[in-house]
């Protein structure tokens, strides 16, 4: 196919139009893949629960995201966080409710794909009906305090 002035001009226009796309004033996207997650136990929650930070640092000011995985039958007794929490059930069936008394029968069941929000400083509890992975988001710094000090795993270690 012969090179014509029209084809050279078209190629030049396309290159010039694409030039702004090659440079960006934005940082690259932050990517986290499941194989990169580092699961660990945390002294402030039952040993059966493992956490993996996805984004940010929950102990510092600013947004954070973490995942919690727990085997079926795991209870998290009534506790509170200073910040509002946005929770998505990524895998399994999870139960949770607001309240100072643990009553799994009074809790709401959240199947995989469900989402709920817990207000900051609201006492709440949860139960893993099946093996579960939940993703929690908030704005730190965050922490956990138990309604009853004897329920705090840190007091038993």
Secondary structure by P-SEA (a helix, b strand, c coil): ccccaaaaaaaaaaaaaaccccccccccbbbbccccbbbbbbccccccbbbbbccccccccccbbbbbbbccccccccccccbbbbbbbcccbbbbbbccccccccbbbbcccccccccccccccccccccbbbbbbbccccccccccccccccccc
